[in-house]
Structure formats: C-alpha cells, structure tokens
Amino acid sequence: MTVRLVVVSHSEKIADGAVELAAQMAPDVVILPAGGTDDGRIGTSMEKVMAALAEAADGDGIVILTDLGSAVMTAEAAIEFSGDPDSVVLADAPLIEGLIAAAVAAQTGADLRTVQKAAEAVRGALGQGRDEPVSVNEESRTQHAADWQPEVSESFELVNEAGLHARPAAKIAGGLAGMDADVTINGVDGASMTGLMTLAAGKGSVLRVEANGPDAAKAVRYIQGLVQSGFGES
C-alpha cells in the first residue's frame, strides 16, 4: 500500500484534471478527486470529500490538497469527522505542483509525513506560505551561495531525449523530499520540481549536484541513477 491523495477543488473539472495529470507521474498511487458541489456547481461539498476519504481509508494515510480558501475549511471539517483523523493531513501547497510532488513521493513508498513534506516543499521553494507574500532578499541569497560548501558533489549529463521536463523533475524532487539532505542542482533546490523545471535543461546538459547532510551521498547516488537510466524514458 501507499499513501493516498485527495484533491479538493471548487471545480469538478479542475479536480478531475489534476488527478489525471498526477496519475501520469504516479500510476500506482490512489488519487481521488472531490471537486464541485453535489449538483455540479462551482463550490465544495463536504459529502464528496467525506466519500473520497472513506474510499482512500485503506492506504497508509491520506494527504489532502486544495485550491481556494473555503476548500481548506471544508477539508479541515472533513478531517475532524473522518474515522481516523490522525491518518489524514492537509498539505499547505499549490494544488497542481504540490499534488505532482506528493504523488511522486507516494509512488516511491514514502510515508505520510514525507509525502506531505514533498508537497509543501514546492511552496517553500517559491518562498510563500498561504498568507505570506513572496519576498526575495538578494543579499541574503548571495551570502548563502558564498557560504555553501557541499559535502558531496558530482556532475551528470542528461541522456534522455526530452531532458529535465516535468516527469523527471518530479522524480528527483519527490525522491529527495524523503532524504535528510540539502541538495542543489545547478544552483536550484533539488526538492523543488518547479525550480528544477526552470533550468530548462535539455539532452546533453550537465547537472551539477551538490549536497550536504546525513543523506548527502545517498541523494547524489539517487540522482545519478535517475539521470543515467534516462529517467526510464530511454
């Protein structure tokens, strides 16, 4: 079994589409939509969310991802009324990016808190919480870069035809989320799918991987395996 995911959206089409997209990255993970009202309007439905939680209850825990504010309130209420509220968590993450990161982490067999962390790492990479504006301190970032002394570093050349597109980026970020290591790839956070995609690294590009922490060597080997296997695409 794996951690299961529930998508709560004001729109049934958005929930269904998000689930369809994430399923391409994590075919073995149960991902359930709970979008729109019971009569097909825009809004959220406690009954739909409760039904999704009940269907997902046989897994190794449930992570809920939401879109807008009232969806959060509906999800929180559903957790309180669920049969095992301790096995259900709400991720503070962007719906699409967070869902994909969570799905990939769940696909690797990560536990409940690690899957939640994988989803929330996307928002952290953007420098934004639910009620926090994005703020970039360039001086602080420059100093951090100057102080960065990796314990382990390696370079790997991308061999897959499509390069570092969404699926490979999700595999890297999802796997790293469960490791005790700080990892950068060409200067961006390795646990951020969004950050990795901004590299626009095509076939033949070289990824410079630098890591610190107890799992530093493990993290570098993990990325090496993915890159050298062409992320299973070549």
Buried (B, 14 or more C-beta within 10 A) or exposed (E): EBBBBBBBBBBBEBBBBBBEBBBEBBEEBBBBBBBBBEEEEEBBBBEBBBBBBEBBBEBBBBBBBBBEEEBBEBBEBBBEEBEEEEBBBBBBBBBBBBBBBBBBBBBBBBBBEBBBBBBBBBBBBBEBEEEEEEEEEEEEEEEEEEEEEBBBBBEBEBBBEBBBBBBBBBBBBBBBBBBEBBBBBBEBBBBBBBBBBEBEBEBEBEBEBBBBBEBBBBBBBBBBEBBEEBBEEE
